[in-house]
Amino acid sequence: MAAFLAVPLKKTYDVDLVKPLRNFIQNTFSSAEPDDYNNALSEFNKLRNLMINKSVDKHESALEVLYRYYDQVVSIESKLPITENQVRVQFKWRDAFDEGGFLAGKRTLAIASGLYEKICMLFNIAALQTQIGAVQNQDSDDGLKTCAKLFQQSSGIFAHMKDIVLSHVQQDPTPDLNPDTLGALSALMLAQAQEAIYRKATSDRMKDAMVAKLAYQCSELYADAMKLMQLHSIKELWPKEWIPCVVMKQAAFHGLAEFYQSNVAKANKSYGEQIARLKHAQELLSAAQSRGGQTFCFRNEQGKVQREMDEAVKDNNFIYHDKVPDVKTLPIIGKAAVAKPLPVPQKFSTNFTDLFEKLVPLAVHDAMTAFENRKAQIVNMEIGRLRESTNLLNGVLTSLNLPASIEDLAGEKVPQSLTEKAQQMQEQGGASYISKLMNELPALLTRNREILDATVAEMDSEEKSDTQLREQFKEKWTRTQSAQLTKPIREEATKYSTILSTATQADAVVREKFDKHKEGIVLLSKPLTELEASLPAGSGGSSLQTSPPVKELRSLMQQVETIKAEREAIESSIKDASFDMVSSFMSALASEGLVNEESISVEELDRVYGPLREQVSDSIHRQENLQARIQNANTDFSNARSSNQSAAAREAKLKELQAAYNMYIELKGNLEEGTKFYNDLTPLLVKLQSRVMDFCFARKTEKDELMQDVQKQIANTKSQPAPPTPTYQGGPGQSAPPAAPDSSSSGANRVPPPRPPPPTLGVGQPGAPSAPPGPAAAGSAPPPAGAPPGTAPHQNPYPAPGYQQPPAQNYAGYGGAPPPQAAGQPQGWQAPYPQYQPPIAMPGSYNPYNPYMGYPQQPTYGQGYPQQQPPQYPGQQPPAGYGAQPPQGQYPGYPQPGYPQQGYPPPAQQWR
């Protein structure tokens, strides 16, 4: 019987998976350890190379390699998204049915998409299954079982691909991935699976009635496959023997069904029906033979049918004399649809282990990023409430000159609280430390701004190049526009630019505050003797040391210190709160198939931060009561003091120093946070720049490959119609002579023919001799030298077959004579003038990009500094190339000025 048809494999090319995936992991999964993925990346790259090499082996062990690679590609979809604007890996696959024809058109497709790689792998898995099934031993039960199983699996895969290919491949797919092609392949493989089951039934000597139904189902399935394969859009795609083979099998299995059904009729002693079915079977097998030609392989069955028919006719004529009915009146043979497309399994390999199991799915990672942003918002808000209240309390105490006023009742020495504050400032670096931090900020800002500007410039350069090439090649430039791909990253760059602008404003606010309190900060940074000398002298007030207002104020100052200590503890608890959200998100993803980050995060954050929020609110409420009591006690204290001008001046100076200390603490925190902010922002901008560089490099690689494809399309395009023949080369209605053959492989290697002799001047042209009387028409040129007698001027005495000499009057301007012929060329030959194709300008450089998911939390930069907002995930969109527009022709259809006319003589009017 005929060999089964096997689908050829798609051919792919080597790619580097390690670098882009590593860059994405480093930029996205910042907490991942290198050991968690370095070995996995290497193994993944080796697995793909092994898949390419093993595809040529027609054995089930080769299928296992394809299974493992496909399963790994599926498993990383949720962790390492390979797309144009995330992990950019360009997968290039060739059409499976491409035989390398010179004018075959676009039969390769390269897309930076993991979904495209998955589709192509599914095709190759199904194709290799058909190849392994086709080489099975069809004389053994195990071989036929394996054959039927593999064909059913491949049929299911092709059917599944038909449903998903257009959603997975965003560009026009190659012909082998056309939904019509996949539907036809699915139908064909199902028919071959049914055929394998039929063969198994015949080898097992099943009942003729069942075999007839199996054969008839084979015929029906082959008929379905035949209809789909002959669709106009794909009928030219198949190898030349496929359609004849399918058509042949459709008729042959119908004939075999009739043959086995005739045996059923014989067993039922319906001899007339037996003969009718045998005749029909013979007709169908003869039709199959004529349709299949060399692919026909049912000769044994055809001979058996003939012998059975001869015997049945003989017996009926001599013994039974049963009437032979018309075949159209016979009962329809039933169908046994045993073969069915098998569904695509979730995992092809039974021993699959995920190489990247230590990386969480990207949905979980994104949920973690969003959770961290929610947590940071709560932390910043609650700590901000505490610090704002503390600053308000310090401001009230400063305005009342507390606690310095109750410590300096005698007015003779520096108050103890101020001495402690001055000593604390000096230990922390004093005014010189503040000045040092402020002088460092501009350099840090400039560094970050330069990185961001360079990143944006790279994107601008790449987009400009892509726009130029798109304008140059028009519809041939098929890749995604740069403006689409770079939209998310430009939004991220804009966000960072806004952050830097806000930080610059915050720097200005910090400097303004420092300038306002610089004198007091410098004074507190000096030795105690200088500080004491700077204070104005005050009047004695030691009698108030034991007064009730002073005692109450001292008690209230202790409560102030208690509140401040409690707030430090609350702030530490808020900052140090820990969560195990990965487990929660992973459980939700496993059970529901998605992560409802908002509900899970809000519930967990309320559980942990709810009590801490209550402590913050309670502390603020207690402070409000404490401030009222302090103000009342200070009023009583002020009334009890004897006021004089010197005491007022001393108190004002103490208030100034108290305010300077408070501002020092605030500025120190702001500047330290600002320095940390800029230092933390630098690696984020470097990662952004790295992603852009990777992106632009990948786009450059894609651009180079597309440029090669475009050049091949231009080179392979069929010759365009020749330009109109000039009037001096032929008359109206004269067909253009064929172009001279070009034996060279490129126009640059053509050898021009010898320069022809100068033309003979016709009568009437300056310097031409007068025409002698004779048969020649007036104004025509004399006959060529050596022409037979009676030859008309410039008439070809031996014209080539089918060539008509144009009338002489068509050569106006040449004295009625046709243009001269090149040496060694037949009379009447005219050189065509090829259209010049301008050289394709190769574009300049590009850069790379590995997509970066989410923005890490920006550090808090004091009052007025930008806080990180929850990440936005705009639709991931696209970038593109370079190249100058080639010069436009000024002479359509003719060689351009300044370019050599390769292999063709110049126009006659130039031969002077």
C-alpha positions, 0 to 999 in steps of 0.5 A, spaced: 500 500 500 502 507 499 506 510 503 504 515 508 505 522 507 509 526 512 509 533 513 516 537 512 519 540 518 520 548 519 527 550 519 530 555 524 536 558 526 540 559 532 539 565 537 542 567 543 537 566 549 542 567 555 544 575 554 537 578 553 534 573 558 539 574 563 538 582 562 531 581 563 532 577 570 537 582 573 533 588 571 526 585 573 527 580 579 532 584 582 532 579 588 534 573 584 540 570 586 545 569 580 545 561 581 538 561 581 538 562 573 545 562 570 545 555 569 538 555 567 539 559 562 545 555 559 541 549 559 535 552 556 540 555 550 543 548 549 536 545 549 534 549 543 540 547 540 539 540 541 532 541 538 534 544 532 539 538 531 535 532 533 529 534 529 532 530 523 532 524 527 525 520 525 525 517 532 521 518 538 527 520 542 527 526 538 520 527 539 522 527 547 527 533 546 522 537 542 517 536 547 521 538 553 523 545 549 516 546 548 514 545 555 520 550 557 517 555 552 510 554 555 513 555 562 517 561 561 511 565 558 509 567 565 516 569 568 520 571 562 515 574 556 519 574 550 516 580 546 518 586 542 518 590 548 520 586 553 525 580 552 527 581 545 529 575 542 528 574 534 526 567 532 526 566 525 523 560 522 522 558 514 516 555 511 516 548 511 514 547 504 519 552 501 523 548 496 528 554 495 525 557 489 528 563 486 521 567 486 518 563 491 516 570 495 517 571 502 517 564 505 521 566 512 518 570 518 522 573 524 518 575 530 521 577 537 515 573 540 515 567 544 508 565 542 511 565 535 516 560 537 511 556 541 506 556 534 512 553 530 514 548 535 507 545 535 508 545 528 514 541 528 512 537 533 506 535 529 510 534 523 515 530 526 510 525 529 507 524 521 514 523 519 515 518 525 509 515 523 510 514 516 516 510 517 513 505 522 513 498 520 506 497 517 506 489 518 507 489 525 501 491 530 505 495 534 508 499 528 500 500 526 498 502 533 504 507 534 502 510 527 495 511 528 496 514 535 502 519 532 497 521 526 491 522 531 496 527 535 498 531 529 491 532 527 489 534 534 495 539 534 494 542 527 487 543 529 489 546 535 494 551 531 488 553 526 484 556 532 490 560 535 495 561 530 492 568 528 492 570 535 499 568 536 502 571 530 501 578 529 504 578 522 502 575 516 504 568 517 508 564 512 504 559 508 505 553 512 502 557 518 496 559 514 489 557 517 487 553 511 493 550 511 493 547 518 486 545 517 488 541 511 493 538 514 489 536 520 484 533 515 489 529 512 493 526 518 486 524 521 485 520 514 491 517 515 490 515 522 484 512 520 487 508 514 492 505 519 486 503 523 483 500 517 490 496 516 490 494 523 483 491 522 485 487 515 491 484 519 487 482 525 482 479 520 476 483 523 469 482 520 468 484 513 462 489 515 467 492 520 472 493 515 468 496 509 465 501 514 473 503 516 474 503 509 468 507 507 470 512 513 477 513 510 474 515 503 470 520 506 476 523 510 480 523 504 475 526 500 475 532 506 482 533 506 482 533 498 477 539 498 481 543 503 487 541 500 485 544 493 482 551 496 485 556 491 489 560 497 493 553 498 493 548 492 500 551 489 503 549 496 503 542 496 509 537 494 507 535 487 505 528 489 500 530 495 494 531 491 494 526 486 495 521 492 490 524 496 485 523 490 487 516 489 486 514 496 479 517 496 477 513 490 481 507 492 478 506 499 471 507 496 472 501 492 475 497 498 469 499 502 465 496 496 469 490 495 468 488 503 461 490 503 460 485 497 463 479 501 458 481 506 452 480 500 455 474 498 455 471 506 448 473 505 447 470 499 445 476 495 449 475 489 446 480 485 448 485 490 455 482 490 456 483 483 454 490 483 458 492 488 464 488 485 463 492 479 463 499 482 469 497 486 473 495 480 471 502 477 473 506 483 480 502 483 481 504 475 479 511 477 484 511 482 489 508 478 488 513 473 488 519 478 494 517 482 498 515 476 505 513 479 502 514 486 497 508 485 499 502 490 493 498 490 494 493 484 494 487 489 487 489 491 485 491 484 487 484 482 483 481 487 477 485 486 478 482 478 478 475 480 472 475 485 468 479 480 470 474 475 468 468 479 462 471 482 459 473 475 461 466 473 457 463 478 451 467 478 451 466 470 451 458 471 448 457 478 444 463 482 441 467 476 440 473 481 438 479 478 444 485 478 441 491 481 443 498 479 449 500 484 445 507 485 439 503 489 444 499 493 444 500 501 449 505 503 455 503 507 456 505 514 462 509 517 466 507 523 469 513 525 474 510 529 480 515 528 479 522 532 484 528 533 487 528 540 487 534 544 494 538 545 496 536 552 498 541 557 505 538 558 508 533 552 514 531 556 512 526 562 519 528 565 519 535 565 522 540 570 522 547 569 529 550 569 526 556 572 522 554 578 526 559 582 523 565 579 516 567 580 511 568 575 511 575 572 504 576 575 506 574 582 512 579 581 508 584 578 503 583 584 509 584 589 511 590 586 504 593 587 504 590 594 510 594 595 508 600 593 502 600 597 506 598 603 510 604 601 505 609 601 502 607 608 509 607 611 510 614 608 503 616 610 504 614 617 511 616 618 509 623 615 504 624 620 508 622 626 514 627 623 509 632 622 506 632 629 513 632 632 515 638 627 509 642 630 511 640 637 518 643 636 515 649 633 511 650 639 516 649 644 521 653 640 516 659 640 516 659 647 523 658 648 522 651 652 525 648 655 531 653 655 527 658 659 526 654 665 533 652 665 536 659 664 532 663 670 539 666 672 541 668 665 548 666 667 550 660 663 548 656 657 542 652 658 543 645 659 538 643 653 542 647 649 549 645 651 546 638 649 544 640 642 550 643 641 554 637 643 550 633 639 550 637 632 558 637 633 558 630 634 554 629 627 559 634 623 555 640 624 555 646 619 561 643 615 557 636 614 551 640 612 555 644 607 558 638 604 552 634 603 549 640 599 555 641 595 555 634 593 547 634 590 548 638 584 554 633 581 549 627 583 543 630 579 548 632 573 550 625 573 543 622 573 540 627 568 546 625 563 544 618 563 537 620 562 538 624 556 543 619 553 538 614 554 532 618 550 537 620 545 538 613 543 531 612 542 530 618 538 536 616 534 533 609 533 526 612 531 529 616 526 533 611 523 526 607 523 522 612 520 527 614 514 527 606 512 520 606 512 519 612 508 524 609 503 522 602 503 514 603 504 510 597 505 516 593 504 518 595 511 514 591 515 516 591 522 513 594 528 514 602 528 519 604 533 514 609 536 509 604 538 515 599 541 518 605 545 511 608 548 512 605 555 519 606 556 518 613 553 513 614 559 518 611 564 523 616 562 518 622 562 516 619 569 524 619 571 525 626 568 519 629 572 522 626 578 528 629 577 525 636 576 521 635 583 528 633 586 531 639 583 526 644 586 526 640 593 534 641 593 532 649 592 528 649 598 533 645 602 538 651 600 533 656 602 532 653 609 539 652 610 541 660 608 536 662 613 538 658 619 546 658 617 548 663 622 545 659 628 547 652 625 554 655 625 554 658 632 552 651 635 557 648 631 563 652 635 566 651 642 561 652 648 565 658 650 564 662 644 557 659 644 556 662 651 559 669 649 554 670 644 549 670 648 546 677 651 546 677 659 540 676 663 537 679 669 537 674 675 531 670 676 533 664 681 527 665 685 522 662 680 526 655 681 521 652 685 515 656 683 509 652 681 509 654 673 516 652 673 515 645 676 509 644 671 513 646 665 519 641 667 514 635 668 511 637 661 517 637 658 519 630 660 512 628 657 514 631 651 521 627 651 516 621 652 512 622 646 518 623 642 521 616 644 514 612 643 514 615 636 521 613 634 519 606 637 512 606 632 516 609 626 521 603 627 515 598 627 512 601 621 519 600 617 520 593 620 514 590 618 515 584 614 510 580 610 510 573 606 506 575 600 509 571 595 506 565 598 499 568 598 500 570 591 502 564 588 496 560 592 491 565 589 494 564 582 494 556 582 487 556 585 484 561 581 489 562 575 490 570 576 492 574 582 487 579 585 493 583 588 488 589 591 484 585 595 489 580 598 494 586 599 489 591 602 487 585 607 494 583 609 496 591 610 490 592 614 492 586 619 499 588 620 498 596 620 491 597 623 494 597 630 500 601 628 495 606 625 491 606 632 498 608 635 500 614 631 493 617 632 493 616 639 500 619 639 497 625 635 491 626 640 495 626 646 500 631 643 494 636 642 492 635 649 499 636 651 501 642 647 494 646 650 497 644 657 504 647 655 501 654 653 497 655 659 503 653 664 508 658 660 503 663 660 503 663 668 511 662 668 511 669 663 507 673 668 511 671 674 517 673 671 520 680 671 521 682 664 526 687 662 530 688 655 536 684 657 532 678 658 528 679 652 534 679 648 537 673 651 530 669 650 530 671 643 537 669 642 536 662 645 529 661 641 534 663 634 539 657 637 533 652 638 530 654 631 537 653 628 538 646 632 531 644 629 532 646 622 539 642 622 536 636 624 531 637 619 536 639 613 541 633 615 535 628 614 533 631 608 540 631 605 542 624 607 535 622 604 536 626 598 543 623 597 540 616 598 535 618 593 540 620 587 544 614 589 539 609 588 536 613 582 542 612 578 542 604 578 535 605 576 537 609 570 543 605 568 538 599 568 533 603 563 539 605 559 541 598 559 534 596 557 534 601 551 541 599 549 539 592 548 533 594 545 536 598 540 541 592 539 536 587 537 532 592 533 539 593 529 539 586 528 532 585 526 533 591 521 539 588 518 535 581 517 530 585 514 534 589 510 537 583 507 530 580 506 528 587 502 534 586 498 532 579 496 525 581 494 528 587 490 533 582 486 528 576 486 522 581 483 520 579 476 523 584 471 518 589 470 515 591 463 520 594 458 520 601 457 517 604 451 521 603 445 523 610 442 520 612 436 527 611 432 527 604 434 521 601 431 514 603 428 507 603 431 505 596 433 512 593 432 513 588 438 520 589 442 525 584 441 527 580 446 532 582 451 539 580 450 541 574 455 545 576 461 550 570 463 553 574 469 550 573 476 550 581 477 550 587 473 556 589 476 560 583 472 557 584 465 562 585 460 559 590 455 559 588 447 564 592 442 562 599 441 558 599 434 561 603 428 559 610 427 552 611 423 551 612 416 549 619 415 542 619 411 541 624 405 539 630 408 543 631 414 549 636 414 555 633 410 551 627 407 552 625 400 546 626 395 542 620 394 543 617 387 537 616 383 534 609 384 529 605 387 531 607 394 526 612 397 528 619 397 532 621 404 534 613 405 541 611 406 545 607 401 545 599 401 550 596 406 557 594 403 557 587 400 549 587 400 546 583 394 544 587 388 537 590 388 537 590 396 534 596 398 537 601 403 538 598 409 533 593 408 535 586 411 536 581 406 535 575 410 530 577 416 530 573 422 523 569 422 518 573 425 522 579 425 519 585 421 523 590 418 520 597 420 519 602 415 524 607 413 520 613 415 520 611 422 527 613 422 526 620 422 532 624 424 537 618 422 536 620 414 531 614 414 536 609 416 535 605 422 540 605 427 547 601 426 547 594 429 552 592 434 558 588 432 557 581 432 549 582 433 544 579 428 541 584 423 535 587 426 537 586 434 536 592 438 539 593 445 534 594 451 535 599 456 534 596 463 531 600 468 536 602 473 535 600 481 538 605 485 543 602 491 539 601 497 542 605 502 544 601 509 542 604 515 547 606 521 547 603 528 542 601 533 541 599 540 538 593 544 532 593 549 530 588 555 523 590 557 523 592 565 517 590 568 515 595 574 518 601 577 522 600 584 520 604 589 523 611 589 527 613 596 523 618 600 527 625 599 524 629 605 519 634 605 517 636 598 521 630 595 518 625 590 514 619 592 514 613 588 507 612 585 504 605 584 507 603 577 503 604 571 503 599 565 501 602 559 500 597 553 506 595 551 508 598 544 513 599 539 521 602 535 525 602 528 532 603 523 536 608 519 538 609 512 538 615 507 532 615 501 536 613 495 536 618 489 530 618 485 530 617 478 530 623 473 529 619 467 524 613 469 525 607 465 532 609 463 539 608 466 540 614 471 545 619 469 552 618 472 551 610 472 554 606 467 549 602 462 552 595 464 552 591 457 548 595 453 551 600 447 549 607 448 543 611 444 545 612 437 545 619 438 551 619 442 555 615 437 559 622 434 
